[in-house]
Amino acid sequence: MQVSEGKLRHLKALSDARGVIAAAAMDQRGSLRKSIAKGKGVAENDVTADMMAEFKVAVSKVLTPHASAILLDPEFGLPAAAARGKNAGLLLAYEESGYDNTRPGRLPDLLPHLSVKRIGDMGGDAVKILIYYNAYDDKNVNDIKHAFVERIGSECEHCQIPFFLEFVSYDPRGDDEKGLEFAKQKPELVLGAMKEFSKPFYHVDVLKVEVPINAEYVEGSKVYEGHTAYTWKEALEHFRRAAAVATKPFIYLSAGVDNDVFIENLTMAAEAGTDFSGVLCGRATWKNGIPVYAKQGVKALEDWLATEGVKNINAVNSALKTAKPWYAKLGLEAAALA
């Protein structure tokens, strides 16, 4: 599979020495503002841009020495990009936070003053896009999303900047996406998205994917509460099936679960023998620092990150021992990247 020299150079900058992407994520905007506001007991509008930037700088400064890269947003995250460790590559989000809620389909949009070229000019090693996707949604909705991804892929191809596509499953009918019935659908939804966006004309370089199960409904998981969507053996098979349809490197996202749950998810991926190439892990490592920041300020947050946050990210790193280099999925040898 052909990858341009420019993209290869940037992908190396995002990876560790093994070719594994062990990246932190701190591109949250609306959800972070809401969480800080809740912790402070104030309105969301009272959480200033300076507070958002301050939080992100602390996370970047303390955690990036333990990561191969960090994902940030250009709205509040550029000071954090400057504060990151010299070892860490940089991914920048290109999409608006949230989605269009004025019409069906959770349609995405781009930050209006940004382009792939500008992301490159800001020092970005990759462009990240998040879309909500259900392979069985209305065909017109999915056609809009397919065209959206095609345009960004072409832009990234022209600029020789890697394209990381994150897709999050959802129910177009608005049913409970944390419930048992949606958990039963999730394996096929994740598989469908991985199969679709592996197609070469999208020019996606790395798929940022959900694990294909909800651990709360896996018999024997740490968070299992008695309602079963899959046995442990069935869950492992769902991991294998999703990995098998991906023809592009893929990494797992933490999806806001607690750190120990995410570690268990990665353990399952390893036990299933999947060829995942790392993680982009956000809230699992730093979300419990939000109330610390809200109540005690940035110095207390930095202290918390230096102990609990580092412990969390190192636990994720330990769970990446079986991850495969991204270049192996592309049929490349390590020597080709020297």
Secondary structure, 3 states (H helix, E strand, C coil): CCCCHHHHHHHHHCCCCCCCEEEEECCCCHHHHHHHHHHHCCCHHHCCHHHHHHHHHHHHHHHHHHCCEEEECCCCCHHHHHHCCCCCEEEEECECCCCECCCCCCECCECCCCCHHHHHHCCCCEEEEEEECCCCCCHHHHHHHHHHHHHHHHHHHHHCCCEEEEEECCCCCCCCCCCHHHHHHHHHHHHHHHHHHCCHHHCCCEEEECCCCCHHHECCCCCCCCCCCECHHHHHHHHHHHHHHCCCCEEEECCCCCHHHHHHHHHHHHHCCCCCCEEEECHHHHHHHHHHHHHHCHHHHHHHHHHHHHHHHHHHHHCCCCCCCHHHHCCCCHHHHC
